[in-house]
């Protein structure tokens, strides 16, 4: 069974933005697709076993919570990943008591550099230390990316910053239920208020 949907196949051609470049065109492109829900569960969400920030192998489908807010990024990212995590954190706080029902998830697309130790430090600033950060083998990460329709590409940096390379990647936050269904996808740059409202609306249906 194929886990990618037509939505993601359309998205792949436009959802890559170079590290450090703004994300203004993404929200307008996706404006009409905010109600998106996947046609079928992401199989890789059910089968993936990654290492958490303590180095413990963890099956993603075994995480507690009613819904999961999932972002694919990398710890050396200078701007867009921190922006996405800030949006996630502020939305998490805006949800109040409902925040206990969601699990924020960060999946590294740069497993070469993002060791469990790096991710543990990276996730420290998230409210209530609620962010679950994961890394894993290259093949494991790539399989999960394919399931979500996430694309990424290493970009060499001649100035030697960021460890010599950055990673261009899809700039979306995915709201996922326990079965691996993608309930909605939000572009980086979505306001925390809008993000919290969208999550709260879904929580009322679960």
Buried (B, 14 or more C-beta within 10 A) or exposed (E): EEBBBEBBEEBEEEBBBEBBEEBEEBBEBBEEEBEBBBEBBBBBBBBBBBBBBEEEEBEBBEBEBBBBBBBBBBBBBEEBBBBBBEBBBBBBBBBEEBBEBBBBBBBBBBBEBBBBEBBBEBBEEBBEEBBBBBBBEEEBBBBBBBBBBBBBEEEEBEEEEBEEBBBBBBBBBBBBBBEBBBBBBBBBBBEBEBBBBBBBEBBEEE
